[in-house]
Amino acid sequence: MTNYAVIPNTKDTIKDILNKDIKSLIIGVKDLSIYPLELTIEEILEISSSTNKNIIIALNKMLHNKDIPLVEEVLNKIKNTNIKGIIFYDIGVLNLCHKLDINKKLIISKEHLNASILSNNFYYNKGVSSSLITSDITKEELLEINNNSKINIYYTVYGYLPIFYSRRYLITNYFKYIKEDKKDNTYYIENNNQRYMLKEYNYGTIIYSPLVNLINEVKDLEEINTLIIDLSYTDDISIIDKYINKEVINNTYKGFFNTKTIYKLKDE
């Protein structure tokens, strides 16, 4: 049976999501996550106390020194609770977990960097139990990592995936440059008939991929420990049932799943 973990878009949908046949729910912690839905750790603990599903917290933003006290506070609050795991980006979270003796499943998420067997075995030897593999590689490369790594593999099969991050406020800067007013924090650009979402946050700007949907490929991913359905920026929770029932959907965008990325230097 395939294990699904879901990232909700709104707090109001969490109850309905937990009633579905999924294994885990991933929730961003306020001020420490890159997900649009961020809850206080108290709100997350209240949710975890009312369900037998695995609750995983996300502390997956790039941390600064000023964030460390809040991270320590959150870790101490979950230490003796039924929170199952922690998704993190910054290695500082791993070091704090060791320092504070946090006995939770540690899931490293390095966005575009988790793409090799050696790096994942390195993290495993440092006490990391799971790895959220980048979506920048092909199915064959993903399965090769899975088959040759000691670490458990998480992989996103549905959602708008970050493809670029800048600490700068790129939308604001653009409108200043063209001397026009910025009317929103969300804009879109088009390339090769695909639409890419740009969102500006208080921590910078992210460009997202078109909606990746690998529902027709799930049968080839049964060896992967956990598949993530990321509902950020979409309210369609019915997609969870479609994945569970292995429905077929035509004309889905698959990103790099079946496309090798090859760069060749120009001849001198």
C-alpha positions in Angstrom: 0.0 0.0 0.0 1.3 3.5 -0.9 1.8 5.9 2.0 0.6 9.4 1.3 1.5 12.5 3.2 -0.6 15.6 2.5 0.3 19.3 2.8 -2.9 21.3 3.4 -3.7 24.7 2.0 -6.1 25.9 4.7 -6.8 25.0 8.3 -10.5 24.5 7.4 -9.6 21.5 5.2 -7.5 19.6 7.7 -10.3 17.7 9.3 -11.6 16.5 5.9 -8.0 15.5 4.9 -7.5 13.5 8.1 -10.6 11.5 7.4 -9.1 10.2 4.2 -6.9 7.1 3.8 -3.6 8.9 4.2 -0.7 8.2 6.6 0.6 11.7 7.4 -0.2 15.4 7.5 2.6 17.9 7.0 2.0 21.3 8.6 4.2 24.4 8.5 5.1 26.0 11.8 4.4 29.8 11.9 7.5 31.9 10.9 9.6 28.8 10.2 8.1 27.3 7.1 7.9 28.0 3.4 4.3 26.7 3.1 1.4 29.1 2.8 -0.4 27.5 5.7 1.5 28.1 8.9 0.1 27.4 12.3 1.4 28.0 15.7 3.0 25.0 17.4 0.1 25.1 19.9 -2.5 24.8 17.1 -0.5 21.9 15.6 -0.3 20.1 18.9 -4.0 20.4 19.3 -4.5 18.8 15.9 -2.0 16.0 16.7 -3.8 15.2 19.9 -7.1 14.5 18.1 -5.9 12.1 15.4 -4.0 8.8 15.1 -2.5 10.0 11.8 1.2 11.0 11.7 1.6 14.7 12.2 4.9 16.1 10.7 5.9 19.7 11.3 7.8 21.7 8.7 10.7 23.9 9.8 11.9 24.2 6.3 12.8 27.8 5.6 16.3 29.1 5.4 17.1 30.1 9.0 18.9 33.2 10.3 20.4 33.7 13.7 17.3 35.5 15.0 15.2 32.4 14.2 17.2 30.1 16.5 15.4 30.9 19.8 12.0 30.2 18.1 13.3 26.9 16.7 14.6 25.8 20.1 11.2 26.8 21.7 9.3 24.7 19.1 11.6 21.7 19.5 11.3 21.7 23.3 7.5 22.0 23.0 7.2 18.9 20.8 9.9 16.8 22.5 7.5 14.8 24.7 4.4 14.8 22.3 3.1 12.5 19.6 4.4 14.7 16.8 5.9 12.1 14.5 8.6 14.0 12.5 10.3 17.2 11.4 10.9 18.3 7.8 13.8 20.7 7.8 16.0 22.6 5.2 18.7 24.2 7.4 21.3 21.9 8.9 21.1 24.1 12.0 17.8 22.3 12.8 19.6 18.9 12.7 22.2 20.2 15.1 19.6 21.6 17.5 17.7 18.3 17.5 20.9 16.6 18.5 21.7 19.2 21.1 18.2 19.0 22.6 17.9 15.2 22.3 14.8 15.4 20.1 13.8 11.8 19.3 11.6 12.4 16.2 11.8 11.3 12.6 14.1 13.8 10.8 13.3 14.5 7.2 15.8 16.6 5.3 14.4 18.7 2.4 17.2 20.5 0.5 14.9 21.4 -2.5 17.2 21.0 -5.5 20.2 19.5 -3.7 18.9 16.0 -2.6 19.9 14.3 -5.8 22.5 11.7 -5.0 23.0 8.4 -3.3 26.2 9.5 -1.4 24.6 12.7 0.0 21.6 10.8 1.4 23.8 8.1 2.9 25.9 10.9 4.5 22.7 12.5 6.1 21.6 9.0 7.2 24.9 8.5 9.1 24.3 11.9 10.8 21.0 10.7 12.2 18.5 11.8 9.5 15.9 9.1 8.9 14.3 10.3 5.7 15.0 12.5 2.7 12.6 14.5 0.5 14.2 14.0 -2.9 14.3 16.9 -5.4 11.9 16.8 -8.4 14.6 17.9 -10.7 15.6 14.3 -11.6 14.0 11.5 -13.6 12.1 8.4 -12.4 15.0 6.2 -13.1 17.4 8.4 -11.1 14.8 8.6 -8.2 14.5 4.8 -8.1 18.3 4.3 -8.2 18.7 6.6 -5.2 15.9 4.7 -3.4 17.4 1.3 -4.2 20.9 2.3 -3.1 20.3 4.5 -0.1 19.8 3.5 3.5 17.5 6.5 4.1 13.7 6.4 3.6 12.6 8.4 0.6 9.9 11.1 0.4 8.9 12.4 -3.1 6.3 15.0 -4.2 3.8 13.7 -6.8 1.4 16.6 -6.8 1.7 20.3 -6.4 3.3 23.6 -7.5 7.0 23.1 -6.8 9.5 25.8 -6.0 12.0 26.1 -8.9 13.7 29.4 -7.9 14.2 31.4 -4.7 15.7 34.8 -4.1 16.0 36.6 -0.8 15.3 39.8 -2.8 11.8 41.2 -3.3 11.8 40.7 -7.0 8.3 41.7 -7.8 8.6 44.9 -5.8 11.9 45.7 -7.4 10.5 45.1 -10.9 7.6 47.5 -10.4 9.9 50.1 -9.0 12.1 49.7 -12.0 9.2 50.2 -14.5 7.7 53.0 -12.3 4.4 51.3 -11.8 2.5 50.3 -8.6 2.6 46.7 -7.5 -1.0 45.6 -7.0 -0.5 42.1 -5.6 2.1 39.7 -4.3 1.3 37.0 -6.9 2.0 37.3 -10.6 2.5 34.9 -13.5 5.0 34.6 -16.4 4.6 32.3 -19.4 7.2 30.3 -21.2 6.7 27.6 -23.9 3.0 27.7 -23.3 3.5 27.0 -19.6 2.4 29.4 -16.8 4.7 30.0 -13.8 3.6 31.5 -10.6 5.7 34.2 -8.8 5.0 34.9 -5.2 6.6 37.5 -3.0 6.8 36.8 0.8 8.4 38.6 3.7 11.4 36.4 3.3 11.9 36.8 -0.5 10.5 35.6 -3.8 9.7 32.1 -5.1 8.9 31.1 -8.7 6.9 27.9 -8.9 6.5 25.3 -11.6 3.2 24.6 -13.3 1.0 22.1 -11.4 2.9 18.8 -11.3 0.6 15.8 -11.3 2.2 12.3 -11.4 -1.1 10.4 -10.7 -0.6 8.2 -13.8 2.9 7.3 -12.6 2.1 6.2 -9.1 2.2 2.5 -10.1 5.9 2.9 -10.8 6.6 4.5 -7.4 5.3 1.8 -5.1 8.8 1.3 -3.7 9.1 4.9 -2.5 8.4 5.1 1.2 6.1 8.2 1.2 4.5 10.2 -1.7 3.6 13.8 -0.9 0.4 15.5 -2.2 1.1 19.2 -1.8 -2.2 21.1 -1.8 -0.6 24.5 -1.3 -2.2 27.0 -3.7 -5.1 24.6 -4.6 -8.3 23.8 -2.8 -8.9 20.5 -4.7 -8.7 17.9 -1.9 -10.6 15.5 -4.1 -7.3 14.8 -5.7 -6.4 12.7 -2.7 -9.1 10.2 -3.4 -8.1 10.1 -7.0 -4.5 9.1 -6.0 -5.7 6.5 -3.6 -8.0 5.0 -6.2 -5.2 5.3 -8.9 -7.5 7.1 -11.3 -6.2 8.1 -14.7 -6.1 11.8 -15.6 -5.2 13.0 -19.1 -2.7 15.7 -20.1 -0.9 16.1 -16.8 2.3 18.1 -16.4 5.2 15.8 -15.2 8.1 18.2 -14.9 11.4 16.3 -15.2 9.9 12.9 -14.3 10.4 11.5 -17.8 12.7 14.2 -19.1 16.5 14.0 -18.8 18.2 17.4 -18.3 21.4 17.6 -20.3 23.5 20.7 -20.7 26.2 20.8 -23.3 28.9 23.5 -23.4 29.1 25.3 -26.7 32.2 24.6 -28.8 34.9 27.1 -28.5 
